[in-house]
């Protein structure tokens, strides 16, 4: 007796209506898949572009804000009289003399021993006492009273308890700014400064120039290097280091030198309008978005089925 093979490999014959029904179901499934995948891809692309563009756009926007703050300060200063200049400077000089007399060790750790700090050099009423320009690293920042978090997000802060940035013998001003913020450059490139480089500080109607003579890295509790030294006129720029770790402080100290005649004319650099990088980012983003839409709208190759509903492409 012959063994019967129970496995039947004979293709199932489908009716025309069944084939049409299967084709419709396949088209619907593929359509739903395409309608889901296209927006998802677009969302992922836009999110990626936003992440890439955000630092550039944010830095550009903050540069505009910083430059506008400096311009407003200059405008307020231009409305002062010679008598006003003298009064502001005399008050600042007296404040610095108090620091030299009391000693930096006390004033830095206990700044409350000095009275009237917030009102000094506050010409525009915004807390700005001047601005710093470092041409080598393209820095133009307003200088605010104190080093609070809100200040260090937008500009340079004057370390309370150190000399005000008006120069003079036995003074040591310390200015601090953040490094590595995604929203603003600030002192990010301060580590590029070298001995002999210069920077300027503009206060009221004066431009003070300092030449870098010392660069050091210290721990936050090591403050002796920012003390006032008798007869010296110093400004130290301070930021966190190493980059992204921030356990130490990078100190770039400069001593006062004669300001060149060309720098004595107070002017605001148009740094806020250097937007080449953001234009490039937008120029790259737009073609990518267009390409995505083109790819998503391209017709897909249709599949052909025989009478049994089997793909024969």
Residue pairs with C-beta under 8 A, 6 or more apart in sequence:
11 308
11 310
12 308
13 307
13 308
14 22
14 307
14 308
14 309
16 307
18 309
19 305
19 307
19 308
19 309
22 305
22 309
23 305
23 309
26 303
30 300
34 296
34 300
38 296
41 292
41 296
42 289
42 292
42 293
42 296
45 288
45 289
45 292
46 289
49 285
49 288
49 289
52 281
53 278
53 281
53 282
53 285
54 182
55 182
55 183
56 277
56 278
56 281
57 278
57 281
58 182
58 183
58 184
59 183
59 184
59 185
60 272
60 274
60 275
60 277
60 278
62 154
62 183
62 184
63 184
63 185
63 271
63 272
63 274
64 272
64 273
65 154
66 140
66 141
66 142
66 154
66 155
66 184
66 271
66 272
67 140
67 268
67 269
67 270
67 271
67 272
68 272
69 126
69 128
69 142
69 154
69 155
70 128
70 131
70 140
70 142
70 268
71 268
72 124
72 126
73 123
73 124
73 126
73 128
73 130
73 131
73 142
74 266
74 268
76 123
76 124
77 123
77 204
77 205
77 266
80 88
80 123
80 204
80 205
85 204
85 205
88 120
88 121
88 123
88 204
89 166
89 204
91 116
91 120
91 121
92 120
92 121
92 164
92 166
93 166
93 168
95 114
95 116
95 117
95 120
95 163
95 164
96 163
96 164
96 166
96 168
96 170
96 171
97 170
98 107
98 114
99 107
99 114
99 161
99 162
99 163
99 171
99 228
100 163
100 170
100 171
100 228
100 230
102 113
102 114
103 227
103 228
104 161
104 162
104 172
104 223
104 226
104 227
104 228
105 223
105 227
106 113
107 113
107 114
107 161
107 162
108 159
108 161
108 162
108 223
108 226
108 227
109 161
109 223
110 161
111 117
111 160
111 161
114 161
117 145
117 160
118 127
118 145
120 129
120 164
121 129
121 130
121 164
121 166
121 203
121 204
122 128
122 129
122 145
123 129
123 204
127 144
127 145
127 146
127 151
128 142
128 143
128 144
128 155
129 143
129 144
129 145
129 158
129 164
129 165
129 203
130 142
130 143
130 165
130 201
130 202
130 203
130 204
131 140
131 141
131 142
131 143
131 201
131 202
132 139
132 140
132 141
132 143
132 156
132 175
132 199
132 200
132 201
132 202
132 237
133 139
133 140
133 199
133 200
133 201
133 202
133 269
134 193
134 197
134 199
134 237
135 198
135 199
136 192
136 193
136 197
136 199
137 189
137 190
137 192
137 193
138 185
138 189
138 271
138 274
139 185
139 186
139 187
139 189
139 199
140 268
140 269
140 271
141 155
141 156
141 177
141 186
142 154
142 155
142 156
143 155
143 156
143 157
143 158
143 165
143 175
143 201
144 151
144 154
144 155
144 156
144 157
144 158
145 151
145 157
145 158
145 160
146 157
146 158
146 160
147 157
147 158
147 159
147 160
147 176
148 157
151 157
152 176
152 177
152 178
152 186
153 178
153 181
153 183
153 184
154 184
155 177
155 186
156 175
156 176
156 177
156 186
156 187
157 175
157 176
157 177
158 164
158 165
158 173
158 174
158 175
158 176
159 174
159 175
159 176
159 226
159 238
162 172
162 173
162 174
162 226
163 171
163 172
163 173
163 228
164 171
164 173
165 173
165 175
165 201
165 203
165 208
165 235
166 203
166 206
166 208
167 206
167 208
167 233
167 256
168 233
169 230
169 231
169 232
169 233
170 228
170 229
170 230
170 231
170 232
171 228
171 232
171 233
171 234
172 226
172 227
172 228
172 229
172 232
172 234
172 235
172 236
173 201
173 234
173 235
173 236
174 226
174 235
174 236
174 238
175 235
175 236
175 237
175 238
176 187
176 237
176 238
176 239
177 186
177 187
177 190
177 237
177 239
178 184
178 186
178 187
178 239
178 240
179 186
179 187
179 188
179 190
179 239
179 240
179 241
179 243
179 246
179 250
180 188
180 240
180 243
180 244
181 188
186 239
187 237
187 239
190 237
190 239
190 250
190 252
191 241
191 243
191 250
193 212
193 215
193 237
193 252
194 212
194 215
195 212
195 213
195 214
195 215
196 211
196 212
197 211
197 212
198 209
198 210
198 211
198 212
198 254
198 257
199 209
199 210
199 212
199 235
199 237
199 254
200 207
200 208
200 209
200 210
200 259
200 263
201 207
201 208
201 210
201 235
202 208
202 266
205 266
207 259
207 263
207 264
207 266
208 235
208 256
208 259
209 256
209 257
209 258
209 259
209 260
209 263
210 234
210 235
210 254
210 255
210 256
210 257
211 254
211 255
211 257
212 252
212 253
212 254
213 253
213 254
213 255
214 251
214 252
214 253
215 250
215 251
215 252
215 253
216 225
216 250
216 251
216 253
217 241
217 248
217 249
217 250
217 251
218 225
218 248
218 249
218 251
219 247
219 248
219 249
220 248
220 249
225 236
225 251
225 253
226 236
226 238
226 251
232 255
233 255
233 256
234 253
234 254
234 255
234 256
235 253
235 254
235 256
236 251
236 252
236 253
236 254
237 251
237 252
237 253
237 254
238 249
238 250
238 251
238 252
239 249
239 250
240 246
240 248
240 249
240 250
241 248
241 249
241 250
242 248
301 313
303 311
303 313
304 311
304 312
304 313
305 311
305 312
306 312
